[in-house]
Each structure stands twice: as structure tokens, then as C-alpha cells.
Amino acid sequence: MTVRFDRLHSRSISLRDRYLPEKPNEIGDYSEEQQDDARACILLVHAEVESYLEELAEELCAHVGELIAKEHYDSLTSSFLYFYGARTNEIKDVKSLEDVAKGAVALHGRVLHGNNGIKSKDISKMFNPFFVGGIDLGASLEQALDSFGALRGKCAHSSFIGISEDINCYEIREQVNCLLSHLRRFDSRFNDYAL
């Protein structure tokens, strides 16, 4: 695991344990305060996951730039250059492969800074350039990301007054656990890059 994932995991578990019940309510009747805590946890964990993914992609992008500057070409750098090779018209003052690489890193930086979420489409945009044919997130991770992203959207864009459905606070705990489990497998792909 990357150090970055260890920090994400630790922080998310801390939030989960602070805001969500350890055991399910037998009848699923959670108080207004518990519901607010669950919504807070969703928003905070989402922010932590989004930050983790963006920072991981930024580090990977910087790593690619360093490798290319050293003229070290492997599948990571080759995939990145291939992905952005078709967009050289967006890169100014191209006189060398290193210029293309620097321009590609800058273009990808704009993609990363424009990110707004953790849904699978967002993550694919951030990581596709590093993998020949794009990144395969796998159906389980895609579902976990999309589900948690939609849940965050629902919490962030509604008020308690206008909400008609209750949140099962214990199910949110299980969703956090599931998301972290899938992200652990995702993160293991980056062990070789010393990020």
C-alpha cells in the first residue's frame, strides 16, 4: 500500500467510528442527530477519498515527468505520451519529446485540477493516460465509487427539511468499509512506483 492510502484509510476509519453507529439499529430508527452525523461522515469521507485520488494522480503525473526527463521509457511513460500524443496541437513550442512530455504533464494537471467528484467517470479521466487502453477500475470499484458519489451528491445538495427519506446510518458504515476495501486493491497497482 502507498503511504497516501494508509493515511486515507486511517482518517476514514476515524471518521466512520466517530460519526456512525458500531451496530445496526434493530428497527432502523435513527435519530435526527444520528442522521446528521451520517451525512457529515459521507461528506467528509468523500472529500478524503477525492483528495487521495487527485493527489495520487498528481504524484503519478509528476513521476512520469521525471522519468521522461531522465529518458526512462516504460509502459507508464509510453502510455502517457501515447495518450497525449494526439493532443500535441494543444501544446505550445514543441521542439522535442521532452517538450511534448512537459506539455502533456501540464495538460493533465488541468484535468486533475478540474476534477469534481469520485464517480468512476471522474477517476477514469484522472488515471486513463497512465494505462494502455485506459484504466480498468473493475465493476465492483466502479459501483462503489458511483454509489458513494451519488450519496454524497444527495447529502450535499439537499437540506434535512426537504429530505423525505431517512438514511440507514449503519449501512453507511458498511459502504465506507466496502469503498476502502476496493480502494486498497486499486492502490496496490501503484506500489511499484514508490509514490
N, C-alpha and C positions, 0 to 999 in steps of 0.2 A: 504494500500500500504506500501511496505517497504521503508525505508529511501533511500535505494540504488536506487529504481525505481524513487523516487521523483527527485533524482539528475540526473539520466539518462534523465528523461522527461524534466527537466529544461534545461539541456545542449543541448539536441537535438532540442528543440524548439528554443533556442537561435541560433544554427547553421542554422536551417531552415530559420528563419527570417532574418539572416544576408546574406545568400547566395542565397535564392530562391525568385522569384517574388511573391508578395501577390495576384496578379490577373493574369489570363492567357492572353497570347498574342492572340489577336483575330485570327490572321492568323498563329500562331505557329512559328513565325520567331524570334528566339532568337539570339542575337549577340554572337560572339566568346567568349567575356568576360563572358556573362551570362552562356554559356555552360561550360566554365572552372569553374565558381563558382558552378554550379550544380554538376560537377564531384568532386570538392573539398568537397562539402557538403555530397555527397554519401560516400566518403572515410572516412570522419570524423564521420558521424553518425554511419556508420558500425563499426568503431573502438570503439565508445562509447557503442554500443549495445553488441558487443563481450566482452568487458571488464565487462559490467554489468552482463552478463550471466555467465562468468567464475567466477567472484567474488561471485555471488550468490551461485553457485555450490560449491565453496571452503568453503564458510561460512556454507552451509548445511552439507558438509562433516565434518568440524570441530565440528559442533553441534552434529552430530551423534557420533563422537568420544568421546565427553564429556558425552553424555547420556550413552553410553556403559560403560565408566569408572565409572559412578555412578550406574551402574547396573539397569538402567532405560530402559526397553524394551517396545517399542510401534511399531506401524506399520512402522514407518520410519526406526528405527534401525533394526527391524526384516527383512524388505525388503532388506536393505543394506547388512546385514550379509548373507541372503539367496543368494543374487546376487553374492557375492564374495566367498561364501562357496565352490563353485565348483572350485575355483581357489586357494585353500589353498596350493597346491603344489608350487605356486609361492611365498608363504610367508615363510620366514625362521624362525626357532626357535619357532615353535608353541607349546606352553605348556598349554595355557589356551584360553578361549573365548576372553579375553582382548587382548591377543597376535594376535589372528585372526583379531579382530577389528582394532588394530593398523596397522597390515599389510594391511588390506583392505583399510584403510584410505590412507596409503602410495601408494598403487596401484592406487587408484582413483585419487590421487594427480598427478600421472604421466599421467593419461588420460587427466586431466584438463590442465596440462602444455603442453601437446602435441596437444591441440586443435588448429584448424586453420580455423575458419570461424563461420558463423551463420546459415548455412543451417540446415534444420530440422534434417538431419542425425547427424550433429555435436552436436546439442542440445540434441538429444536423448541419445547419448553416455554420455553426462555430467550428465543427470538427471535420466536415466533409473534405476540406482541402488536404488534410493530413493522411488520408487513406485512399489508395487507388480505388476508384469506383464509388467513393464516399464511405462514410462510416455506417456500419450495421449495428444499430442500437439493440436490436433484438425486440421481439414483440412484448416481452414482459417489462423491460425497461421503458419502452415507448408508452405502454399502457399506464405504468406507474407515474411517469412524468406528466402525461396528458391529464390523468385523473387528478393529481395533486395540483397541477397548474390551473385546471378548471375550478377546483375547490378554492384555491387562493383567489381567483377572479371573483367567484361568488361572494367570498368574505370581504374582499377589498371594495367591491362596488355595490354594497348594499348596507343598509343600517338595520339594527336589531328591530326597530319599529316596523320596518317594511318586510321583514323576513317572515315567511309563513311556515317554513319547515325547520324543525329542530335538527341540531347536529348530534349525532351519536358520538360523544366525546371519547369513548373507549375505541371506537372504530378509527378515529383519527390517530390514536396511539398506534394501532396496528398498521395504518397507512404509512406513518413515519418510519416504522420498523421495516416495512416492505421496501420503501423507497431507498432507505440506507443500504439494505441488503443488495439491491440491484446496482446501486451506485458503487458499492465495494467491488463488484465484479467489473463494472465499467472502468473504474480507476486502476485495476490491476493491469490493464492494457498499457499503462504508461510507466510501469516500473523500470523498464529498460532505459528510459530517457533521463533518469536522475533529476526529476523535476521536484 
